[in-house]
Amino acid sequence: MQVFLENLWPLRLILMLVFLIAASVCDIRTKKIPNRLVIAGFVTGLFWNAYSIKGFIYALIPVLVLFVLAVVILMEAIGAGDIKVLMVMMLYTGWVHTMYTALLAEVMLLCYILVFDKENRKRLLAFLPFIREKLGDDADRQVYYPLCPFLAVSFVIIEGVYLIEKFV
């Protein structure tokens, strides 16, 4: 079963990309990622790792660790939907590729804000306490940026680099 699923890696990547595109569209339009979409991604992600008990457990451990970290630490930094998307991505690509993808997505989002969002550019500096005092009340205003589109683009980049290294 494991060999069969390993030979279907293009299908796994296509399913993940379709999931990310659907999540991106929902994230941009409604600022929410539907639980039905996440559950569908989670179930199909578990399918890819269900070839053995060991594979199943190895797939779930990083997901559970991310869930605990999300509840304890990350919930204020990024949205709950983005965390769910990262958990699904871990099932499909593993924790290393997911962390690289998340890091690249955050850097891309930061670059987007610096280049295109002139209104909120100075708010990025509000992370530093001494600058926050100068910005005053404006620093407390929440601005929402959808992360899923950046996750989708960074997924394509990270997996593309991996495939180039693997086959070239």
Backbone as CSV, one residue per row, in Angstrom:
resi,resn,N_x,N_y,N_z,CA_x,CA_y,CA_z,C_x,C_y,C_z
1,MET,0.821,-1.199,0.000,0.000,0.000,0.000,0.860,1.255,0.000
2,GLN,1.960,1.244,0.780,2.832,2.407,0.865,3.458,2.718,-0.491
3,VAL,3.924,1.703,-1.196,4.527,1.903,-2.513,3.495,2.457,-3.481
4,PHE,2.281,1.949,-3.410,1.213,2.441,-4.274,0.963,3.931,-4.040
5,LEU,0.875,4.337,-2.766,0.621,5.748,-2.456,1.816,6.628,-2.806
6,GLU,3.031,6.101,-2.668,4.207,6.895,-3.034,4.248,7.160,-4.529
7,ASN,3.719,6.247,-5.323,3.684,6.453,-6.769,2.610,7.454,-7.188
8,LEU,1.712,7.774,-6.295,0.657,8.747,-6.586,0.981,10.142,-6.054
9,TRP,2.279,10.454,-5.875,2.632,11.756,-5.314,2.123,12.929,-6.149
10,PRO,2.006,12.830,-7.493,1.432,13.991,-8.206,-0.016,14.267,-7.790
11,LEU,-0.779,13.201,-7.553,-2.159,13.374,-7.119,-2.219,14.030,-5.746
12,ARG,-1.312,13.639,-4.866,-1.251,14.233,-3.527,-0.970,15.725,-3.622
13,LEU,-0.029,16.121,-4.463,0.291,17.537,-4.617,-0.858,18.314,-5.253
14,ILE,-1.529,17.694,-6.214,-2.669,18.356,-6.861,-3.805,18.537,-5.863
15,LEU,-4.086,17.512,-5.060,-5.130,17.639,-4.039,-4.801,18.749,-3.038
16,MET,-3.533,18.824,-2.639,-3.134,19.865,-1.698,-3.275,21.242,-2.326
17,LEU,-2.907,21.368,-3.580,-3.013,22.656,-4.264,-4.472,23.066,-4.449
18,VAL,-5.331,22.123,-4.793,-6.762,22.423,-4.912,-7.313,22.865,-3.557
19,PHE,-6.921,22.168,-2.502,-7.347,22.553,-1.154,-6.887,23.971,-0.826
20,LEU,-5.625,24.292,-1.129,-5.104,25.627,-0.826,-5.791,26.712,-1.645
21,ILE,-6.090,26.418,-2.898,-6.783,27.408,-3.730,-8.190,27.648,-3.195
22,ALA,-8.895,26.581,-2.836,-10.245,26.733,-2.269,-10.193,27.499,-0.951
23,ALA,-9.221,27.177,-0.112,-9.081,27.886,1.162,-8.724,29.356,0.923
24,SER,-7.910,29.628,-0.083,-7.526,31.009,-0.401,-8.727,31.822,-0.852
25,VAL,-9.548,31.235,-1.706,-10.740,31.944,-2.184,-11.663,32.259,-1.008
26,CYS,-11.887,31.285,-0.140,-12.737,31.516,1.029,-12.113,32.548,1.963
27,ASP,-10.812,32.482,2.149,-10.112,33.404,3.036,-10.209,34.838,2.525
28,ILE,-10.062,35.022,1.222,-10.140,36.365,0.645,-11.571,36.898,0.693
29,ARG,-12.541,36.058,0.341,-13.934,36.511,0.255,-14.595,36.718,1.612
30,THR,-14.434,35.748,2.499,-15.194,35.788,3.754,-14.326,35.946,4.999
31,LYS,-13.009,35.907,4.836,-12.071,35.975,5.967,-12.229,34.793,6.910
32,LYS,-12.780,33.713,6.391,-12.939,32.474,7.153,-12.657,31.290,6.227
33,ILE,-12.197,30.211,6.825,-11.981,28.976,6.082,-12.989,27.978,6.639
34,PRO,-13.913,27.504,5.781,-14.988,26.632,6.281,-14.455,25.337,6.891
35,ASN,-15.086,24.933,7.976,-14.678,23.690,8.636,-14.900,22.479,7.737
36,ARG,-15.905,22.521,6.866,-16.137,21.402,5.937,-14.928,21.198,5.036
37,LEU,-14.366,22.283,4.576,-13.184,22.205,3.716,-11.996,21.639,4.486
38,VAL,-11.826,22.096,5.703,-10.718,21.613,6.534,-10.893,20.135,6.856
39,ILE,-12.113,19.719,7.179,-12.369,18.305,7.497,-12.111,17.435,6.272
40,ALA,-12.540,17.895,5.096,-12.281,17.137,3.865,-10.783,17.013,3.625
41,GLY,-10.054,18.101,3.809,-8.598,18.054,3.646,-7.941,17.159,4.678
42,PHE,-8.445,17.205,5.901,-7.886,16.390,6.981,-8.101,14.907,6.713
43,VAL,-9.302,14.543,6.271,-9.613,13.132,6.009,-8.772,12.602,4.846
44,THR,-8.684,13.366,3.760,-7.862,12.894,2.635,-6.388,12.889,2.994
45,GLY,-5.957,13.826,3.834,-4.568,13.819,4.294,-4.259,12.597,5.141
46,LEU,-5.213,12.209,5.975,-5.019,10.990,6.773,-4.964,9.757,5.881
47,PHE,-5.707,9.782,4.779,-5.684,8.660,3.842,-4.268,8.400,3.332
48,TRP,-3.535,9.455,3.049,-2.189,9.289,2.513,-1.240,8.676,3.521
49,ASN,-1.586,8.773,4.794,-0.711,8.256,5.840,-1.257,7.008,6.513
50,ALA,-2.341,6.460,5.993,-2.999,5.329,6.642,-2.458,3.984,6.174
51,TYR,-1.344,3.975,5.468,-0.805,2.712,4.965,-0.253,1.842,6.080
52,SER,0.051,2.427,7.221,0.490,1.645,8.375,0.193,2.435,9.641
53,ILE,0.196,1.747,10.746,-0.015,2.421,12.029,1.123,3.400,12.283
54,LYS,2.336,2.994,11.947,3.499,3.859,12.155,3.368,5.145,11.331
55,GLY,2.990,5.030,10.063,2.810,6.204,9.219,1.697,7.100,9.731
56,PHE,0.641,6.493,10.207,-0.491,7.231,10.752,-0.070,8.028,11.989
57,ILE,0.650,7.382,12.884,1.102,8.053,14.109,2.110,9.142,13.786
58,TYR,3.063,8.851,12.883,4.045,9.862,12.487,3.390,11.062,11.819
59,ALA,2.268,10.856,11.184,1.560,11.973,10.564,0.809,12.802,11.601
60,LEU,0.256,12.145,12.603,-0.555,12.860,13.583,0.248,13.595,14.648
61,ILE,1.441,13.120,14.972,2.216,13.754,16.038,2.509,15.223,15.727
62,PRO,3.056,15.572,14.544,3.300,17.003,14.286,2.019,17.826,14.243
63,VAL,0.937,17.228,13.769,-0.342,17.942,13.720,-0.808,18.273,15.137
64,LEU,-0.693,17.310,16.034,-1.096,17.552,17.424,-0.193,18.573,18.098
65,VAL,1.103,18.526,17.805,2.032,19.514,18.360,1.668,20.914,17.871
66,LEU,1.376,21.053,16.577,0.969,22.353,16.046,-0.332,22.816,16.684
67,PHE,-1.257,21.889,16.900,-2.528,22.248,17.532,-2.295,22.801,18.935
68,VAL,-1.452,22.123,19.711,-1.162,22.583,21.075,-0.472,23.942,21.031
69,LEU,0.514,24.098,20.142,1.183,25.393,20.004,0.204,26.480,19.600
70,ALA,-0.709,26.140,18.729,-1.687,27.122,18.259,-2.581,27.587,19.394
71,VAL,-3.038,26.652,20.186,-3.925,27.006,21.291,-3.181,27.843,22.323
72,VAL,-1.928,27.506,22.574,-1.166,28.178,23.622,-0.543,29.490,23.137
73,ILE,0.046,29.481,21.935,0.887,30.601,21.520,0.352,31.345,20.305
74,LEU,0.070,30.625,19.236,-0.127,31.251,17.933,-1.503,31.869,17.698
75,MET,-2.482,31.580,18.523,-3.852,31.991,18.226,-3.984,33.499,18.053
76,GLU,-3.178,34.287,18.736,-3.242,35.736,18.579,-2.440,36.207,17.370
77,ALA,-1.459,35.431,16.943,-0.582,35.871,15.857,-1.206,35.636,14.489
78,ILE,-1.765,34.461,14.268,-2.421,34.175,12.993,-3.791,33.587,13.292
79,GLY,-4.654,33.581,12.291,-6.024,33.127,12.488,-6.140,31.634,12.685
80,ALA,-7.246,31.227,13.256,-7.499,29.807,13.510,-7.613,29.038,12.199
81,GLY,-8.193,29.643,11.172,-8.304,28.981,9.874,-6.941,28.708,9.264
82,ASP,-6.022,29.652,9.414,-4.669,29.454,8.890,-3.963,28.310,9.614
83,ILE,-4.198,28.193,10.897,-3.607,27.092,11.665,-4.182,25.761,11.197
84,LYS,-5.490,25.723,10.936,-6.111,24.485,10.439,-5.542,24.114,9.070
85,VAL,-5.328,25.104,8.224,-4.740,24.838,6.901,-3.327,24.286,7.060
86,LEU,-2.556,24.829,7.987,-1.207,24.313,8.224,-1.240,22.883,8.750
87,MET,-2.229,22.553,9.579,-2.347,21.174,10.075,-2.655,20.212,8.932
88,VAL,-3.537,20.620,8.027,-3.840,19.772,6.866,-2.597,19.636,5.993
89,MET,-1.878,20.729,5.803,-0.670,20.689,4.981,0.366,19.736,5.574
90,MET,0.441,19.686,6.905,1.381,18.753,7.538,1.056,17.313,7.196
91,LEU,-0.215,16.999,7.077,-0.598,15.628,6.724,-0.174,15.283,5.299
92,TYR,-0.226,16.244,4.412,0.112,15.994,3.017,1.622,16.017,2.762
93,THR,2.318,16.976,3.353,3.715,17.188,2.966,4.716,16.940,4.077
94,GLY,4.255,16.734,5.288,5.183,16.555,6.400,5.475,17.891,7.065
95,TRP,6.058,17.816,8.245,6.231,19.041,9.026,7.346,19.922,8.486
96,VAL,8.387,19.344,7.885,9.505,20.159,7.390,9.042,21.038,6.229
97,HIS,8.388,20.445,5.248,7.905,21.222,4.099,6.861,22.249,4.542
98,THR,6.042,21.892,5.521,5.026,22.823,6.011,5.666,24.029,6.686
99,MET,6.700,23.800,7.473,7.359,24.925,8.138,8.071,25.825,7.128
100,TYR,8.723,25.224,6.128,9.339,26.034,5.076,8.278,26.839,4.321
101,THR,7.159,26.201,4.033,6.079,26.873,3.319,5.510,28.016,4.157
102,ALA,5.290,27.776,5.439,4.745,28.820,6.317,5.722,29.982,6.448
103,LEU,6.996,29.683,6.591,8.000,30.740,6.707,8.049,31.587,5.438
104,LEU,8.076,30.931,4.289,8.093,31.672,3.025,6.811,32.484,2.846
105,ALA,5.674,31.935,3.246,4.403,32.664,3.141,4.421,33.917,4.011
106,GLU,4.946,33.808,5.210,5.024,34.975,6.096,5.962,36.039,5.521
107,VAL,7.084,35.616,4.960,8.012,36.573,4.338,7.352,37.236,3.136
108,MET,6.628,36.457,2.333,5.929,37.027,1.180,4.854,38.016,1.625
109,LEU,4.137,37.699,2.683,3.121,38.610,3.208,3.767,39.900,3.705
110,LEU,4.876,39.778,4.387,5.605,40.951,4.863,6.047,41.825,3.690
111,CYS,6.584,41.203,2.650,6.989,41.951,1.457,5.788,42.611,0.788
112,TYR,4.675,41.921,0.738,3.458,42.494,0.160,3.042,43.754,0.920
113,ILE,3.057,43.665,2.230,2.664,44.821,3.037,3.636,45.977,2.826
114,LEU,4.922,45.678,2.811,5.922,46.739,2.628,5.816,47.408,1.271
115,VAL,5.509,46.638,0.237,5.497,47.192,-1.117,4.146,47.801,-1.473
116,PHE,3.054,47.119,-1.178,1.755,47.526,-1.689,0.844,48.228,-0.692
117,ASP,1.041,48.044,0.580,0.119,48.607,1.565,0.773,49.792,2.271
118,LYS,0.787,50.922,1.595,1.446,52.113,2.136,0.772,52.610,3.411
119,GLU,-0.542,52.426,3.500,-1.285,52.900,4.667,-0.832,52.192,5.944
120,ASN,-0.570,50.907,5.854,-0.245,50.132,7.050,1.229,49.787,7.164
121,ARG,2.044,50.315,6.287,3.471,50.007,6.318,4.093,50.373,7.657
122,LYS,3.752,51.543,8.169,4.352,51.964,9.438,3.884,51.112,10.606
123,ARG,2.737,50.457,10.453,2.231,49.605,11.525,3.094,48.374,11.741
124,LEU,3.831,47.980,10.721,4.733,46.843,10.901,5.770,47.136,11.972
125,LEU,6.135,48.364,12.067,7.120,48.743,13.068,6.529,48.767,14.469
126,ALA,5.211,48.646,14.568,4.554,48.682,15.874,4.885,47.465,16.730
127,PHE,5.565,46.492,16.150,5.976,45.340,16.947,7.047,45.734,17.964
128,LEU,7.735,46.805,17.673,8.749,47.285,18.603,8.095,48.216,19.621
129,PRO,8.265,47.986,20.893,7.536,48.753,21.916,7.812,50.254,21.868
130,PHE,9.056,50.656,21.639,9.339,52.087,21.678,8.740,52.817,20.487
131,ILE,8.545,52.150,19.388,7.919,52.787,18.234,6.412,52.789,18.416
132,ARG,5.891,51.804,19.092,4.446,51.715,19.332,3.940,52.950,20.079
133,GLU,4.745,53.463,21.001,4.342,54.654,21.743,4.154,55.845,20.802
134,LYS,4.997,55.977,19.791,4.909,57.088,18.859,3.673,56.982,17.962
135,LEU,3.256,55.755,17.655,2.101,55.588,16.791,0.789,55.838,17.523
136,GLY,0.785,55.667,18.815,-0.400,55.953,19.609,-1.533,54.983,19.360
137,ASP,-2.760,55.511,19.315,-3.956,54.680,19.194,-4.025,53.951,17.867
138,ASP,-3.394,54.512,16.833,-3.452,53.885,15.512,-2.812,52.505,15.522
139,ALA,-1.872,52.265,16.421,-1.176,50.978,16.484,-2.086,49.859,16.970
140,ASP,-3.183,50.200,17.648,-4.079,49.177,18.171,-5.139,48.740,17.164
141,ARG,-5.230,49.420,16.035,-6.218,49.079,15.009,-5.816,47.762,14.349
142,GLN,-6.759,46.829,14.246,-6.487,45.524,13.648,-6.629,45.602,12.134
143,VAL,-5.677,45.045,11.432,-5.744,44.943,9.982,-5.641,43.468,9.641
144,TYR,-6.502,43.007,8.747,-6.546,41.600,8.383,-5.873,41.384,7.035
145,TYR,-4.978,40.449,6.976,-4.353,40.034,5.721,-4.568,38.532,5.569
146,PRO,-5.182,38.102,4.482,-5.375,36.655,4.296,-4.036,35.964,4.044
147,LEU,-3.762,34.925,4.814,-2.495,34.212,4.682,-2.579,33.079,3.670
148,CYS,-3.750,32.505,3.458,-3.880,31.337,2.584,-3.375,31.558,1.154
149,PRO,-3.627,32.705,0.520,-3.070,32.877,-0.825,-1.539,32.816,-0.827
150,PHE,-0.926,33.363,0.200,0.533,33.320,0.299,1.014,31.898,0.604
151,LEU,0.225,31.144,1.372,0.551,29.734,1.606,0.494,28.936,0.307
152,ALA,-0.505,29.229,-0.532,-0.639,28.503,-1.801,0.553,28.780,-2.712
153,VAL,0.935,30.039,-2.831,2.081,30.392,-3.693,3.373,29.808,-3.135
154,SER,3.557,29.918,-1.822,4.794,29.380,-1.245,4.814,27.852,-1.306
155,PHE,3.643,27.209,-1.246,3.578,25.756,-1.412,4.084,25.352,-2.792
156,VAL,3.631,26.069,-3.812,4.082,25.778,-5.177,5.593,25.966,-5.286
157,ILE,6.118,27.023,-4.691,7.559,27.286,-4.763,8.352,26.209,-4.032
158,ILE,7.969,25.916,-2.793,8.713,24.936,-1.985,8.648,23.547,-2.612
159,GLU,7.463,23.111,-3.008,7.345,21.789,-3.623,8.028,21.753,-4.988
160,GLY,7.980,22.853,-5.725,8.683,22.917,-7.007,10.185,22.763,-6.829
161,VAL,10.739,23.452,-5.858,12.181,23.326,-5.581,12.513,21.891,-5.167
162,TYR,11.664,21.296,-4.329,11.884,19.923,-3.895,11.858,18.964,-5.081
163,LEU,10.890,19.137,-5.972,10.794,18.253,-7.136,11.962,18.445,-8.106
164,ILE,12.405,19.668,-8.266,13.572,19.914,-9.116,14.799,19.227,-8.540
165,GLU,15.004,19.357,-7.218,16.138,18.686,-6.584,16.030,17.171,-6.694
166,LYS,14.811,16.658,-6.592,14.598,15.214,-6.592,14.826,14.607,-7.971
167,PHE,14.379,15.282,-9.032,14.396,14.685,-10.353,15.466,15.230,-11.287
168,VAL,16.161,16.251,-10.902,17.183,16.791,-11.800,18.561,16.436,-11.302
